[in-house]
Amino acid sequence: MWRILTVLLLIGLTAPIPAPAQAQGVGRQLVETIDGPDGQPRRVIFLLPPEPTAAVLLFPGGDGVVGIGTTGFVRYEDNFLVRTRALWRSENLAVALPDTPAGTSLLGRRGSADFADAAAAILARLRALTGSVPIFLVGTSQGSTGAANLAAALPPGRIAGLVLTSPVSQRNAGGETVYDGHPEQVAVPSLIVVHAADTCRLSPPGEAAKLAATLAQAARHDILRIEAPSPLRGPACGPFAPHGYLNAEGTTVRQITAWMRRISPKP
């Protein structure tokens, strides 16, 4: 049975993953190029606290192009997961943010076996960098399809959970929805995050219940509704809107990490 959570319900949760401590150091940033099974290199930013309590592999939305330079400069900062990467780090999580190979679009490709194989190679590197800490896959909008696809493809024990934010559930020009990521095959605990004010026609908040029912094989599946004020300063399906948690980034990241601490095994 799935549960509906609000930001208020998650405040004050205790959990196996320790909360971030003020005394922790800044850590380091790595920029690496990882070759996928397809032979195409993908540049990845890793943000590594000195002693991370968990880790997240981020799957940005849109066409997936981030524009990561060799020094870690990011050309396209707009996407919710791209612009919040430091917030995840501030929760003492290690972060992996991948780019696409040679700036090619991922639209219509995130539900494929090739995509899952390439993402698994990045996950393997994140695991090597972080040891035995719990790892979560976090996708947003179109990127939620890719996160679900990898979660469905992995053998048991590889990841601690899956988070789908503003998942695209309605067919669109990109040709894919989150259902093309095979959520019915996901076995790990899963969280669906929606903003109550999201007016994007591709990700209606009311679809969350249907998606939760599709996650029937998951160890648990919850719904988190964000209701913090979020203005519309661009297209309804864009990053500067409730769809992208504009002005609600901190609340959203904190409540997701609170859920992670609640369901995760101890590092």
DRENPA-3360 file (N, C-alpha, C; in nm, 2 decimals, always signed):
BEGIN
1 = MWRILTVL = +0.09/-0.12/+0.00/+0.00/+0.00/+0.00/+0.09/+0.12/+0.00 ~ +0.06/+0.22/-0.09/+0.14/+0.34/-0.09/+0.09/+0.44/+0.00 ~ +0.18/+0.53/+0.04/+0.15/+0.63/+0.14/+0.17/+0.77/+0.08 ~ +0.08/+0.86/+0.11/+0.10/+1.00/+0.07/+0.16/+1.08/+0.18 ~ +0.27/+1.15/+0.15/+0.34/+1.22/+0.25/+0.34/+1.37/+0.22 ~ +0.34/+1.46/+0.31/+0.35/+1.60/+0.29/+0.48/+1.65/+0.35 ~ +0.52/+1.77/+0.31/+0.64/+1.82/+0.37/+0.63/+1.83/+0.52 ~ +0.51/+1.85/+0.58/+0.50/+1.86/+0.72/+0.52/+1.72/+0.79;
9 = LLIGLTAP = +0.47/+1.62/+0.72/+0.48/+1.48/+0.78/+0.62/+1.44/+0.79 ~ +0.71/+1.49/+0.71/+0.85/+1.44/+0.70/+0.94/+1.51/+0.80 ~ +0.89/+1.63/+0.85/+0.98/+1.70/+0.94/+1.00/+1.62/+1.07 ~ +1.12/+1.61/+1.12/+1.15/+1.55/+1.24/+1.17/+1.40/+1.24 ~ +1.18/+1.34/+1.12/+1.20/+1.20/+1.11/+1.34/+1.16/+1.16 ~ +1.34/+1.05/+1.23/+1.47/+0.99/+1.27/+1.51/+0.89/+1.16 ~ +1.64/+0.86/+1.15/+1.67/+0.76/+1.04/+1.81/+0.71/+1.06 ~ +1.84/+0.60/+0.99/+1.97/+0.54/+1.00/+2.08/+0.63/+0.94;
17 = IPAPAQAQ = +2.05/+0.70/+0.83/+2.15/+0.79/+0.77/+2.16/+0.91/+0.86 ~ +2.28/+0.94/+0.92/+2.29/+1.05/+1.00/+2.26/+1.18/+0.93 ~ +2.21/+1.28/+1.01/+2.19/+1.41/+0.95/+2.32/+1.48/+0.93 ~ +2.33/+1.58/+0.84/+2.46/+1.65/+0.81/+2.50/+1.72/+0.94 ~ +2.63/+1.73/+0.96/+2.69/+1.79/+1.07/+2.76/+1.92/+1.03 ~ +2.76/+2.02/+1.11/+2.82/+2.15/+1.07/+2.97/+2.14/+1.06 ~ +3.03/+2.05/+1.13/+3.17/+2.04/+1.14/+3.23/+1.97/+1.02 ~ +3.15/+1.91/+0.93/+3.21/+1.84/+0.82/+3.28/+1.93/+0.72;
25 = GVGRQLVE = +3.38/+1.88/+0.66/+3.46/+1.96/+0.57/+3.39/+1.98/+0.43 ~ +3.45/+2.06/+0.35/+3.39/+2.09/+0.22/+3.40/+1.97/+0.13 ~ +3.50/+1.89/+0.14/+3.51/+1.78/+0.05/+3.58/+1.82/-0.08 ~ +3.55/+1.74/-0.19/+3.62/+1.77/-0.31/+3.53/+1.75/-0.43 ~ +3.56/+1.81/-0.54/+3.49/+1.79/-0.67/+3.58/+1.72/-0.77 ~ +3.53/+1.62/-0.83/+3.61/+1.55/-0.94/+3.53/+1.56/-1.07 ~ +3.60/+1.58/-1.18/+3.54/+1.57/-1.31/+3.61/+1.46/-1.38 ~ +3.53/+1.36/-1.42/+3.59/+1.24/-1.48/+3.51/+1.21/-1.61;
33 = TIDGPDGQ = +3.58/+1.14/-1.70/+3.51/+1.09/-1.82/+3.50/+0.94/-1.81 ~ +3.38/+0.90/-1.83/+3.35/+0.75/-1.81/+3.30/+0.70/-1.94 ~ +3.36/+0.59/-1.99/+3.32/+0.53/-2.11/+3.21/+0.43/-2.08 ~ +3.10/+0.44/-2.15/+2.99/+0.34/-2.14/+3.02/+0.22/-2.22 ~ +2.94/+0.12/-2.21/+2.95/+0.00/-2.29/+2.94/+0.02/-2.44 ~ +2.88/+0.14/-2.47/+2.87/+0.17/-2.62/+2.99/+0.24/-2.67 ~ +3.09/+0.26/-2.58/+3.22/+0.32/-2.62/+3.22/+0.47/-2.62 ~ +3.10/+0.53/-2.59/+3.09/+0.68/-2.59/+3.12/+0.74/-2.45;
41 = PRRVIFLL = +3.21/+0.83/-2.45/+3.25/+0.89/-2.32/+3.15/+0.99/-2.27 ~ +3.13/+0.99/-2.14/+3.04/+1.08/-2.07/+3.11/+1.15/-1.96 ~ +3.10/+1.28/-1.96/+3.17/+1.36/-1.85/+3.08/+1.36/-1.73 ~ +3.13/+1.34/-1.61/+3.06/+1.34/-1.49/+3.12/+1.42/-1.38 ~ +3.04/+1.50/-1.31/+3.09/+1.58/-1.19/+3.05/+1.49/-1.07 ~ +3.15/+1.47/-0.99/+3.13/+1.40/-0.86/+3.16/+1.50/-0.75 ~ +3.06/+1.53/-0.66/+3.08/+1.61/-0.54/+3.09/+1.51/-0.42 ~ +3.21/+1.52/-0.35/+3.24/+1.41/-0.25/+3.27/+1.48/-0.12;
49 = PPEPTAAV = +3.17/+1.47/-0.02/+3.20/+1.51/+0.12/+3.31/+1.42/+0.17 ~ +3.38/+1.47/+0.28/+3.48/+1.38/+0.34/+3.43/+1.25/+0.39 ~ +3.31/+1.25/+0.45/+3.25/+1.12/+0.49/+3.10/+1.12/+0.46 ~ +3.07/+1.09/+0.34/+2.93/+1.10/+0.30/+2.85/+0.99/+0.37 ~ +2.72/+1.02/+0.40/+2.64/+0.92/+0.46/+2.55/+0.85/+0.36 ~ +2.54/+0.90/+0.24/+2.47/+0.84/+0.13/+2.52/+0.91/+0.00 ~ +2.46/+0.86/-0.11/+2.50/+0.92/-0.24/+2.38/+0.92/-0.33 ~ +2.38/+1.02/-0.43/+2.27/+1.03/-0.53/+2.33/+1.03/-0.66;
57 = LLFPGGDG = +2.28/+0.96/-0.76/+2.31/+0.97/-0.90/+2.19/+1.04/-0.96 ~ +2.22/+1.16/-1.01/+2.11/+1.25/-1.06/+2.09/+1.23/-1.21 ~ +1.96/+1.24/-1.25/+1.92/+1.22/-1.39/+1.84/+1.35/-1.43 ~ +1.91/+1.45/-1.48/+1.84/+1.57/-1.52/+1.73/+1.55/-1.63 ~ +1.64/+1.65/-1.64/+1.53/+1.64/-1.73/+1.57/+1.70/-1.87 ~ +1.46/+1.74/-1.94/+1.48/+1.79/-2.07/+1.56/+1.70/-2.16 ~ +1.65/+1.75/-2.24/+1.73/+1.66/-2.33/+1.85/+1.60/-2.26 ~ +1.86/+1.64/-2.13/+1.97/+1.57/-2.06/+2.11/+1.64/-2.07;
65 = VVGIGTTG = +2.12/+1.73/-2.16/+2.25/+1.80/-2.19/+2.28/+1.90/-2.07 ~ +2.39/+1.88/-2.01/+2.44/+1.96/-1.90/+2.55/+2.06/-1.94 ~ +2.63/+2.02/-2.03/+2.74/+2.10/-2.07/+2.85/+2.11/-1.97 ~ +2.91/+2.00/-1.92/+3.01/+2.00/-1.82/+3.15/+2.02/-1.89 ~ +3.22/+2.12/-1.84/+3.35/+2.14/-1.90/+3.46/+2.06/-1.82 ~ +3.58/+2.07/-1.87/+3.69/+1.99/-1.80/+3.72/+2.03/-1.66 ~ +3.69/+2.16/-1.63/+3.72/+2.21/-1.49/+3.59/+2.20/-1.40 ~ +3.48/+2.15/-1.46/+3.36/+2.14/-1.38/+3.26/+2.25/-1.40;
73 = FVRYEDNF = +3.30/+2.34/-1.49/+3.21/+2.45/-1.53/+3.08/+2.39/-1.60 ~ +2.97/+2.43/-1.56/+2.84/+2.38/-1.61/+2.77/+2.49/-1.70 ~ +2.75/+2.46/-1.82/+2.69/+2.55/-1.92/+2.54/+2.57/-1.90 ~ +2.47/+2.46/-1.87/+2.33/+2.47/-1.86/+2.29/+2.44/-1.72 ~ +2.26/+2.54/-1.64/+2.24/+2.53/-1.50/+2.09/+2.53/-1.46 ~ +2.00/+2.54/-1.56/+1.86/+2.57/-1.53/+1.79/+2.45/-1.46 ~ +1.81/+2.33/-1.50/+1.74/+2.21/-1.46/+1.74/+2.20/-1.30 ~ +1.63/+2.15/-1.25/+1.62/+2.14/-1.10/+1.73/+2.06/-1.04;
81 = LVRTRALW = +1.77/+1.95/-1.09/+1.87/+1.87/-1.03/+2.01/+1.93/-1.06 ~ +2.03/+2.00/-1.17/+2.16/+2.06/-1.19/+2.18/+2.17/-1.10 ~ +2.08/+2.26/-1.09/+2.11/+2.38/-1.00/+2.10/+2.35/-0.85 ~ +2.05/+2.23/-0.81/+2.05/+2.19/-0.67/+2.16/+2.10/-0.63 ~ +2.26/+2.07/-0.72/+2.36/+1.97/-0.68/+2.43/+2.01/-0.55 ~ +2.46/+2.13/-0.53/+2.52/+2.17/-0.40/+2.43/+2.15/-0.28 ~ +2.30/+2.16/-0.30/+2.21/+2.14/-0.19/+2.21/+1.99/-0.15 ~ +2.22/+1.90/-0.24/+2.23/+1.76/-0.21/+2.36/+1.74/-0.13;
89 = RSENLAVA = +2.47/+1.80/-0.18/+2.60/+1.79/-0.11/+2.59/+1.85/+0.03 ~ +2.51/+1.96/+0.05/+2.50/+2.01/+0.19/+2.43/+1.92/+0.28 ~ +2.36/+1.82/+0.23/+2.29/+1.72/+0.32/+2.39/+1.61/+0.35 ~ +2.52/+1.63/+0.31/+2.62/+1.53/+0.33/+2.61/+1.40/+0.24 ~ +2.55/+1.43/+0.12/+2.54/+1.32/+0.02/+2.65/+1.34/-0.08 ~ +2.71/+1.23/-0.12/+2.79/+1.24/-0.24/+2.70/+1.25/-0.37 ~ +2.75/+1.32/-0.47/+2.66/+1.35/-0.58/+2.73/+1.31/-0.71 ~ +2.66/+1.25/-0.80/+2.71/+1.22/-0.94/+2.62/+1.29/-1.03;
97 = LPDTPAGT = +2.67/+1.38/-1.11/+2.59/+1.45/-1.21/+2.65/+1.43/-1.35 ~ +2.59/+1.34/-1.43/+2.64/+1.31/-1.56/+2.59/+1.40/-1.68 ~ +2.68/+1.42/-1.78/+2.64/+1.48/-1.90/+2.60/+1.38/-2.00 ~ +2.56/+1.42/-2.12/+2.53/+1.33/-2.23/+2.66/+1.31/-2.31 ~ +2.67/+1.21/-2.39/+2.79/+1.19/-2.47/+2.79/+1.29/-2.59 ~ +2.89/+1.38/-2.59/+2.91/+1.47/-2.70/+2.79/+1.57/-2.71 ~ +2.72/+1.59/-2.61/+2.61/+1.69/-2.61/+2.49/+1.64/-2.69 ~ +2.48/+1.51/-2.71/+2.36/+1.46/-2.78/+2.24/+1.45/-2.69;
105 = SLLGRRGS = +2.12/+1.47/-2.75/+2.00/+1.46/-2.68/+1.96/+1.32/-2.63 ~ +1.90/+1.31/-2.51/+1.86/+1.18/-2.46/+1.71/+1.16/-2.49 ~ +1.64/+1.26/-2.55/+1.50/+1.25/-2.57/+1.47/+1.12/-2.65 ~ +1.38/+1.04/-2.60/+1.34/+0.92/-2.67/+1.43/+0.80/-2.65 ~ +1.54/+0.82/-2.56/+1.64/+0.71/-2.55/+1.65/+0.66/-2.40 ~ +1.59/+0.73/-2.31/+1.61/+0.69/-2.17/+1.55/+0.56/-2.13 ~ +1.46/+0.51/-2.20/+1.40/+0.38/-2.17/+1.47/+0.26/-2.23 ~ +1.58/+0.28/-2.29/+1.64/+0.18/-2.37/+1.74/+0.10/-2.28;
113 = ADFADAAA = +1.78/-0.02/-2.32/+1.88/-0.10/-2.25/+2.01/-0.03/-2.26 ~ +2.04/+0.03/-2.37/+2.17/+0.10/-2.39/+2.19/+0.21/-2.29 ~ +2.08/+0.28/-2.26/+2.09/+0.39/-2.16/+2.11/+0.33/-2.03 ~ +2.04/+0.23/-1.99/+2.06/+0.17/-1.86/+2.21/+0.12/-1.84 ~ +2.26/+0.06/-1.95/+2.40/+0.01/-1.94/+2.50/+0.12/-1.92 ~ +2.48/+0.23/-1.99/+2.57/+0.35/-1.97/+2.56/+0.41/-1.83 ~ +2.43/+0.42/-1.78/+2.41/+0.48/-1.65/+2.47/+0.38/-1.54 ~ +2.47/+0.25/-1.57/+2.52/+0.16/-1.47/+2.67/+0.17/-1.45;
121 = AILARLRA = +2.74/+0.21/-1.56/+2.88/+0.23/-1.56/+2.92/+0.35/-1.47 ~ +2.83/+0.46/-1.47/+2.85/+0.57/-1.39/+2.82/+0.54/-1.24 ~ +2.72/+0.46/-1.22/+2.68/+0.41/-1.09/+2.80/+0.33/-1.03 ~ +2.86/+0.25/-1.11/+2.98/+0.17/-1.06/+3.09/+0.26/-1.01 ~ +3.12/+0.37/-1.09/+3.22/+0.46/-1.05/+3.18/+0.53/-0.92 ~ +3.06/+0.57/-0.90/+3.01/+0.64/-0.78/+3.03/+0.54/-0.66 ~ +3.00/+0.41/-0.68/+3.01/+0.32/-0.58/+3.16/+0.30/-0.54 ~ +3.25/+0.30/-0.64/+3.39/+0.29/-0.61/+3.44/+0.41/-0.53;
129 = LTGSVPIF = +3.38/+0.53/-0.55/+3.43/+0.65/-0.48/+3.37/+0.66/-0.34 ~ +3.26/+0.60/-0.32/+3.18/+0.62/-0.19/+3.18/+0.50/-0.10 ~ +3.23/+0.39/-0.14/+3.23/+0.27/-0.05/+3.09/+0.21/-0.04 ~ +3.05/+0.18/+0.08/+2.93/+0.10/+0.11/+2.81/+0.19/+0.14 ~ +2.82/+0.32/+0.12/+2.70/+0.41/+0.16/+2.58/+0.37/+0.07 ~ +2.46/+0.40/+0.12/+2.34/+0.38/+0.04/+2.35/+0.47/-0.08 ~ +2.31/+0.42/-0.20/+2.30/+0.51/-0.32/+2.16/+0.51/-0.37 ~ +2.11/+0.63/-0.40/+1.98/+0.65/-0.45/+1.99/+0.71/-0.59;
137 = LVGTSQGS = +1.90/+0.67/-0.68/+1.88/+0.73/-0.81/+1.77/+0.83/-0.80 ~ +1.80/+0.95/-0.85/+1.71/+1.06/-0.84/+1.69/+1.12/-0.98 ~ +1.57/+1.11/-1.04/+1.54/+1.17/-1.17/+1.44/+1.28/-1.16 ~ +1.44/+1.37/-1.26/+1.34/+1.47/-1.26/+1.28/+1.49/-1.40 ~ +1.15/+1.51/-1.41/+1.08/+1.53/-1.54/+1.12/+1.41/-1.64 ~ +1.17/+1.45/-1.75/+1.21/+1.34/-1.85/+1.31/+1.25/-1.79 ~ +1.40/+1.30/-1.70/+1.50/+1.22/-1.65/+1.45/+1.11/-1.56 ~ +1.33/+1.12/-1.51/+1.27/+1.02/-1.42/+1.26/+0.89/-1.50;
145 = TGAANLAA = +1.24/+0.90/-1.63/+1.23/+0.77/-1.71/+1.36/+0.70/-1.70 ~ +1.47/+0.77/-1.72/+1.61/+0.71/-1.71/+1.64/+0.65/-1.57 ~ +1.60/+0.72/-1.47/+1.62/+0.67/-1.33/+1.54/+0.54/-1.31 ~ +1.42/+0.54/-1.35/+1.34/+0.42/-1.33/+1.39/+0.31/-1.41 ~ +1.44/+0.34/-1.53/+1.49/+0.23/-1.62/+1.61/+0.16/-1.56 ~ +1.71/+0.24/-1.50/+1.82/+0.18/-1.44/+1.78/+0.10/-1.31 ~ +1.69/+0.16/-1.23/+1.65/+0.09/-1.11/+1.58/-0.04/-1.15 ~ +1.51/-0.05/-1.26/+1.44/-0.17/-1.30/+1.54/-0.28/-1.35;
153 = ALPPGRIA = +1.65/-0.23/-1.41/+1.75/-0.32/-1.47/+1.85/-0.37/-1.37 ~ +1.87/-0.31/-1.26/+1.98/-0.35/-1.17/+1.94/-0.48/-1.09 ~ +2.04/-0.56/-1.06/+2.02/-0.67/-0.97/+2.00/-0.62/-0.82 ~ +1.94/-0.71/-0.74/+1.92/-0.66/-0.60/+2.05/-0.62/-0.53 ~ +2.03/-0.52/-0.44/+2.14/-0.48/-0.36/+2.23/-0.37/-0.41 ~ +2.21/-0.33/-0.53/+2.30/-0.23/-0.59/+2.26/-0.09/-0.55 ~ +2.13/-0.06/-0.53/+2.09/+0.07/-0.48/+2.00/+0.06/-0.37 ~ +1.98/+0.17/-0.29/+1.89/+0.18/-0.18/+1.75/+0.22/-0.21;
161 = GLVLTSPV = +1.74/+0.30/-0.32/+1.61/+0.35/-0.35/+1.60/+0.43/-0.47 ~ +1.48/+0.47/-0.51/+1.46/+0.55/-0.64/+1.37/+0.67/-0.60 ~ +1.40/+0.78/-0.66/+1.32/+0.90/-0.64/+1.28/+0.96/-0.78 ~ +1.16/+0.98/-0.80/+1.11/+1.03/-0.93/+1.04/+1.17/-0.90 ~ +1.10/+1.28/-0.94/+1.04/+1.41/-0.92/+0.98/+1.46/-1.05 ~ +0.86/+1.51/-1.04/+0.78/+1.56/-1.15/+0.79/+1.47/-1.27 ~ +0.76/+1.34/-1.25/+0.78/+1.24/-1.36/+0.69/+1.27/-1.48 ~ +0.74/+1.26/-1.60/+0.66/+1.28/-1.72/+0.57/+1.15/-1.74;
169 = SQRNAGGE = +0.44/+1.17/-1.73/+0.35/+1.05/-1.74/+0.26/+1.06/-1.86 ~ +0.27/+1.17/-1.94/+0.19/+1.18/-2.06/+0.28/+1.18/-2.18 ~ +0.23/+1.11/-2.29/+0.31/+1.10/-2.41/+0.34/+1.24/-2.46 ~ +0.46/+1.26/-2.52/+0.50/+1.40/-2.57/+0.59/+1.38/-2.69 ~ +0.64/+1.50/-2.73/+0.72/+1.49/-2.85/+0.85/+1.41/-2.83 ~ +0.90/+1.40/-2.71/+1.02/+1.32/-2.68/+0.99/+1.17/-2.70 ~ +0.87/+1.13/-2.70/+0.84/+0.99/-2.73/+0.84/+0.90/-2.62 ~ +0.86/+0.95/-2.49/+0.87/+0.86/-2.38/+0.80/+0.91/-2.26;
177 = TVYDGHPE = +0.75/+0.83/-2.17/+0.70/+0.86/-2.04/+0.77/+0.78/-1.94 ~ +0.75/+0.81/-1.81/+0.81/+0.73/-1.70/+0.77/+0.58/-1.71 ~ +0.66/+0.55/-1.78/+0.62/+0.41/-1.79/+0.71/+0.34/-1.88 ~ +0.78/+0.41/-1.97/+0.88/+0.34/-2.06/+1.01/+0.30/-1.98 ~ +1.02/+0.35/-1.86/+1.13/+0.31/-1.77/+1.10/+0.18/-1.69 ~ +0.99/+0.12/-1.72/+0.96/-0.01/-1.66/+0.94/+0.00/-1.51 ~ +0.87/+0.09/-1.46/+0.85/+0.10/-1.31/+0.79/-0.02/-1.25 ~ +0.71/-0.10/-1.33/+0.65/-0.22/-1.27/+0.76/-0.33/-1.23;
185 = QVAVPSLI = +0.88/-0.30/-1.28/+0.99/-0.40/-1.25/+1.08/-0.35/-1.14 ~ +1.06/-0.23/-1.08/+1.14/-0.18/-0.98/+1.11/-0.24/-0.84 ~ +1.21/-0.29/-0.77/+1.19/-0.36/-0.65/+1.23/-0.28/-0.53 ~ +1.31/-0.17/-0.55/+1.36/-0.09/-0.43/+1.26/+0.01/-0.38 ~ +1.27/+0.05/-0.26/+1.18/+0.16/-0.21/+1.18/+0.28/-0.31 ~ +1.07/+0.33/-0.33/+1.05/+0.44/-0.43/+0.97/+0.55/-0.38 ~ +1.01/+0.68/-0.42/+0.94/+0.80/-0.38/+0.90/+0.88/-0.50 ~ +0.77/+0.91/-0.51/+0.72/+1.00/-0.62/+0.70/+1.13/-0.56;
193 = VVHAADTC = +0.77/+1.23/-0.62/+0.76/+1.37/-0.57/+0.69/+1.46/-0.68 ~ +0.58/+1.53/-0.63/+0.51/+1.62/-0.72/+0.49/+1.75/-0.65 ~ +0.49/+1.86/-0.73/+0.45/+1.99/-0.67/+0.30/+2.01/-0.69 ~ +0.23/+2.04/-0.59/+0.08/+2.05/-0.60/+0.04/+2.16/-0.70 ~ +0.12/+2.25/-0.73/+0.09/+2.36/-0.82/+0.14/+2.34/-0.96 ~ +0.20/+2.22/-0.99/+0.25/+2.19/-1.12/+0.14/+2.19/-1.23 ~ +0.15/+2.27/-1.32/+0.04/+2.28/-1.43/+0.10/+2.23/-1.56 ~ +0.21/+2.16/-1.56/+0.27/+2.10/-1.68/+0.17/+1.99/-1.73;
201 = RLSPPGEA = +0.13/+1.99/-1.85/+0.03/+1.89/-1.90/+0.10/+1.75/-1.91 ~ +0.23/+1.75/-1.90/+0.30/+1.62/-1.92/+0.32/+1.55/-1.78 ~ +0.31/+1.62/-1.67/+0.33/+1.57/-1.54/+0.23/+1.61/-1.44 ~ +0.10/+1.58/-1.47/-0.01/+1.62/-1.37/+0.01/+1.55/-1.24 ~ +0.01/+1.63/-1.13/+0.03/+1.57/-1.00/-0.07/+1.46/-0.96 ~ -0.19/+1.46/-1.02/-0.29/+1.36/-0.99/-0.25/+1.22/-1.05 ~ -0.15/+1.22/-1.14/-0.10/+1.09/-1.19/-0.02/+1.01/-1.10 ~ +0.02/+1.08/-0.99/+0.11/+1.01/-0.89/+0.05/+0.88/-0.84;
209 = AKLAATLA = -0.08/+0.88/-0.81/-0.14/+0.76/-0.75/-0.13/+0.64/-0.85 ~ -0.16/+0.67/-0.98/-0.15/+0.57/-1.08/-0.01/+0.51/-1.09 ~ +0.09/+0.60/-1.09/+0.23/+0.56/-1.10/+0.27/+0.48/-0.97 ~ +0.22/+0.52/-0.86/+0.25/+0.44/-0.73/+0.19/+0.30/-0.74 ~ +0.07/+0.29/-0.80/+0.02/+0.16/-0.82/+0.10/+0.07/-0.91 ~ +0.16/+0.13/-1.01/+0.25/+0.06/-1.10/+0.37/+0.01/-1.03 ~ +0.42/+0.07/-0.93/+0.53/+0.03/-0.85/+0.50/-0.08/-0.75 ~ +0.42/-0.17/-0.79/+0.37/-0.27/-0.70/+0.47/-0.36/-0.65;
217 = QAARHDIL = +0.58/-0.38/-0.73/+0.69/-0.47/-0.69/+0.79/-0.40/-0.59 ~ +0.78/-0.27/-0.58/+0.88/-0.20/-0.49/+0.85/-0.24/-0.35 ~ +0.96/-0.24/-0.27/+0.96/-0.27/-0.13/+0.86/-0.18/-0.05 ~ +0.86/-0.05/-0.10/+0.76/+0.04/-0.05/+0.75/+0.15/-0.16 ~ +0.64/+0.22/-0.17/+0.63/+0.33/-0.26/+0.55/+0.44/-0.20 ~ +0.60/+0.56/-0.19/+0.54/+0.68/-0.12/+0.53/+0.79/-0.22 ~ +0.43/+0.88/-0.18/+0.41/+1.00/-0.26/+0.44/+1.12/-0.17 ~ +0.52/+1.21/-0.22/+0.55/+1.34/-0.15/+0.50/+1.45/-0.23;
225 = RIEAPSPL = +0.40/+1.53/-0.17/+0.35/+1.64/-0.24/+0.41/+1.77/-0.18 ~ +0.48/+1.84/-0.26/+0.54/+1.97/-0.22/+0.44/+2.08/-0.23 ~ +0.41/+2.16/-0.13/+0.32/+2.26/-0.14/+0.38/+2.40/-0.11 ~ +0.51/+2.41/-0.10/+0.57/+2.54/-0.07/+0.55/+2.63/-0.19 ~ +0.54/+2.76/-0.17/+0.51/+2.85/-0.28/+0.62/+2.84/-0.39 ~ +0.57/+2.84/-0.52/+0.66/+2.83/-0.63/+0.60/+2.90/-0.75 ~ +0.67/+3.01/-0.79/+0.61/+3.10/-0.89/+0.63/+3.03/-1.03 ~ +0.55/+3.08/-1.12/+0.56/+3.04/-1.26/+0.63/+3.16/-1.34;
233 = RGPACGPF = +0.76/+3.13/-1.38/+0.84/+3.24/-1.45/+0.89/+3.19/-1.58 ~ +0.81/+3.11/-1.64/+0.85/+3.05/-1.77/+0.74/+2.95/-1.81 ~ +0.78/+2.87/-1.91/+0.68/+2.76/-1.95/+0.65/+2.67/-1.84 ~ +0.52/+2.62/-1.84/+0.47/+2.54/-1.73/+0.55/+2.41/-1.71 ~ +0.61/+2.36/-1.82/+0.69/+2.24/-1.81/+0.84/+2.27/-1.80 ~ +0.88/+2.39/-1.77/+1.02/+2.43/-1.77/+1.07/+2.43/-1.62 ~ +1.20/+2.46/-1.61/+1.26/+2.46/-1.48/+1.22/+2.57/-1.38 ~ +1.18/+2.68/-1.44/+1.14/+2.80/-1.36/+0.99/+2.81/-1.34;
241 = APHGYLNA = +0.94/+2.70/-1.27/+0.80/+2.68/-1.25/+0.79/+2.58/-1.14 ~ +0.66/+2.56/-1.09/+0.64/+2.46/-0.99/+0.69/+2.32/-1.04 ~ +0.69/+2.30/-1.17/+0.74/+2.17/-1.23/+0.89/+2.15/-1.19 ~ +0.96/+2.26/-1.18/+1.10/+2.26/-1.15/+1.13/+2.30/-1.00 ~ +1.02/+2.32/-0.92/+1.04/+2.35/-0.78/+1.11/+2.48/-0.76 ~ +1.07/+2.58/-0.84/+1.13/+2.71/-0.83/+1.10/+2.77/-0.70 ~ +1.20/+2.82/-0.63/+1.19/+2.88/-0.49/+1.15/+2.78/-0.39 ~ +1.14/+2.65/-0.42/+1.11/+2.55/-0.33/+1.22/+2.44/-0.33;
249 = EGTTVRQI = +1.33/+2.48/-0.38/+1.44/+2.38/-0.40/+1.49/+2.32/-0.26 ~ +1.51/+2.41/-0.17/+1.56/+2.37/-0.04/+1.47/+2.28/+0.03 ~ +1.34/+2.32/+0.04/+1.24/+2.24/+0.10/+1.23/+2.10/+0.03 ~ +1.23/+2.10/-0.10/+1.22/+1.97/-0.17/+1.34/+1.88/-0.14 ~ +1.46/+1.93/-0.15/+1.58/+1.85/-0.13/+1.58/+1.79/+0.01 ~ +1.55/+1.88/+0.11/+1.55/+1.84/+0.25/+1.44/+1.73/+0.28 ~ +1.33/+1.74/+0.22/+1.22/+1.64/+0.24/+1.25/+1.51/+0.17 ~ +1.32/+1.52/+0.06/+1.36/+1.39/-0.01/+1.46/+1.32/+0.08;
257 = TAWMRRIS = +1.56/+1.40/+0.12/+1.67/+1.33/+0.20/+1.62/+1.28/+0.34 ~ +1.51/+1.35/+0.39/+1.45/+1.29/+0.51/+1.39/+1.16/+0.48 ~ +1.32/+1.14/+0.37/+1.27/+1.01/+0.33/+1.38/+0.91/+0.31 ~ +1.49/+0.95/+0.25/+1.60/+0.86/+0.24/+1.65/+0.81/+0.37 ~ +1.66/+0.90/+0.47/+1.71/+0.86/+0.60/+1.61/+0.76/+0.67 ~ +1.49/+0.78/+0.64/+1.39/+0.70/+0.70/+1.39/+0.55/+0.65 ~ +1.42/+0.54/+0.52/+1.40/+0.40/+0.47/+1.54/+0.33/+0.45 ~ +1.65/+0.40/+0.46/+1.78/+0.35/+0.42/+1.84/+0.26/+0.53;
265 = PKP = +1.91/+0.16/+0.49/+1.99/+0.08/+0.59/+2.10/+0.17/+0.64 ~ +2.16/+0.13/+0.75/+2.28/+0.21/+0.80/+2.39/+0.20/+0.71 ~ +2.47/+0.31/+0.68/+2.59/+0.30/+0.60/+2.69/+0.21/+0.66;
% end
